[in-house]
């Protein structure tokens, strides 16, 4: 039984990571999901949040947007609208986006606007969590 699997992470605008991985934890609709080598095959949705994966004994973190992940025993492919390393995130902008989304949620909105605001808030919170900084 192998100790790693091949991981490919692709955002809509770039190839984010390709290489061996020991473990991955990603945000799914029903909570965090953990993947180890030889995992059962499946496809599931990824929700905006914190993505963590272990390479050479060290954890790497990134903010991930909505997407999908295909899991096979020897490889995992994660496709998301956005994926960012913590150092790529503009903290001031993320805080402003969080405040705008929270304000929109306080206002009376249509159901469609409500879900858009909730998604924007989730993305902003994920970006801030990964950086570990809030203004």
C-alpha positions as CSV (number, residue, x, y, z in Angstrom):
1,X,0.0,0.0,0.0
2,X,1.5,3.3,-1.1
3,X,2.2,6.2,1.3
4,X,1.3,8.9,-1.2
5,X,-1.1,9.7,-4.1
6,X,-0.8,12.0,-7.0
7,X,-2.6,15.3,-6.4
8,X,-3.6,17.8,-9.1
9,X,-5.2,21.1,-8.1
10,X,-6.4,23.3,-10.8
11,X,-8.1,26.7,-10.5
12,X,-10.0,28.3,-13.4
13,X,-7.1,30.6,-14.2
14,X,-4.1,28.3,-13.5
15,X,-2.6,25.0,-12.5
16,X,-2.1,25.4,-8.8
17,X,-0.3,22.2,-7.7
18,X,0.8,18.9,-9.2
19,X,2.7,16.3,-7.3
20,X,2.8,13.6,-4.7
21,X,0.7,14.1,-1.5
22,X,0.4,12.2,1.7
23,X,-3.0,13.5,2.8
24,X,-5.6,16.1,1.8
25,X,-8.4,17.8,3.7
26,X,-10.9,19.8,1.8
27,X,-14.2,21.6,2.6
28,X,-17.2,19.6,1.3
29,X,-20.9,20.5,1.4
30,X,-21.4,18.2,4.4
31,X,-18.2,19.2,6.3
32,X,-14.5,18.6,5.9
33,X,-13.4,15.5,4.0
34,X,-10.0,13.8,4.5
35,X,-8.3,11.8,1.7
36,X,-5.5,9.3,2.2
37,X,-3.8,7.0,-0.4
38,X,-6.0,4.2,-1.7
39,X,-9.2,6.1,-0.9
40,X,-12.4,4.7,-2.3
41,X,-13.3,6.2,-5.7
42,X,-15.8,9.1,-5.7
43,X,-16.7,12.5,-7.0
44,X,-18.0,15.2,-4.7
45,X,-18.5,19.0,-4.5
46,X,-15.9,21.3,-2.9
47,X,-17.3,24.3,-0.9
48,X,-15.4,27.5,-0.5
49,X,-13.0,27.2,2.5
50,X,-9.6,26.1,3.7
51,X,-7.8,23.4,1.7
52,X,-4.9,21.6,3.4
53,X,-2.6,19.0,2.0
54,X,0.5,17.3,3.3
55,X,3.7,17.0,1.1
56,X,7.0,15.6,2.5
57,X,5.6,15.7,6.0
58,X,4.6,19.4,5.9
59,X,1.1,20.8,5.7
60,X,0.4,23.4,3.0
61,X,-2.7,25.6,3.2
62,X,-4.7,27.4,0.6
63,X,-8.1,29.2,0.2
64,X,-10.3,27.3,-2.2
65,X,-13.5,28.3,-4.0
66,X,-16.4,26.2,-5.0
67,X,-15.6,23.2,-7.3
68,X,-15.4,19.5,-7.6
69,X,-13.0,16.8,-6.6
70,X,-12.5,13.4,-8.3
71,X,-10.9,10.8,-5.9
72,X,-9.3,7.6,-7.1
73,X,-7.1,5.2,-5.1
74,X,-3.9,6.5,-6.7
75,X,-4.8,10.1,-7.6
76,X,-7.0,13.0,-6.8
77,X,-8.0,15.9,-9.1
78,X,-9.5,19.0,-7.5
79,X,-11.0,21.6,-9.9
80,X,-12.1,24.9,-8.3
81,X,-13.0,28.4,-9.5
82,X,-10.2,29.9,-7.3
83,X,-7.3,28.6,-5.3
84,X,-4.9,30.9,-3.5
85,X,-1.8,30.6,-1.3
86,X,-2.1,32.7,1.9
87,X,0.6,35.2,0.7
88,X,-1.4,35.9,-2.5
89,X,-4.4,37.1,-0.6
90,X,-5.0,40.9,-0.1
91,X,-6.2,40.9,3.5
92,X,-7.7,44.4,3.3
93,X,-9.7,43.5,0.2
94,X,-10.9,40.3,1.8
95,X,-12.0,42.1,4.9
96,X,-13.9,44.7,2.7
97,X,-15.6,41.8,0.8
98,X,-16.6,40.2,4.1
99,X,-18.1,43.5,5.4
100,X,-20.0,44.1,2.1
101,X,-21.4,40.5,2.2
102,X,-22.4,40.8,5.8
103,X,-24.2,44.2,5.1
104,X,-26.1,42.6,2.2
105,X,-27.2,39.8,4.4
106,X,-28.6,42.2,7.0
107,X,-30.8,43.9,4.3
108,X,-34.0,42.3,3.0
109,X,-33.1,40.6,-0.2
110,X,-34.6,38.2,-2.6
111,X,-33.7,34.5,-2.1
112,X,-31.3,34.6,-5.0
113,X,-29.5,37.7,-3.7
114,X,-29.3,36.0,-0.3
115,X,-27.5,33.0,-1.7
116,X,-25.1,35.2,-3.6
117,X,-24.3,37.1,-0.5
118,X,-23.8,33.9,1.5
119,X,-21.4,32.6,-1.1
120,X,-19.5,35.9,-1.1
121,X,-19.2,35.8,2.7
122,X,-18.0,32.2,2.6
123,X,-15.2,33.1,0.1
124,X,-14.1,36.1,2.1
125,X,-14.1,34.1,5.4
126,X,-12.1,31.3,3.7
127,X,-9.5,33.8,2.4
128,X,-9.1,35.4,5.8
129,X,-8.9,32.1,7.7
130,X,-6.1,30.9,5.5
131,X,-4.1,34.1,6.0
132,X,-4.8,33.9,9.8
133,X,-5.2,37.7,9.8
134,X,-8.2,40.0,10.2
135,X,-8.1,43.8,10.2
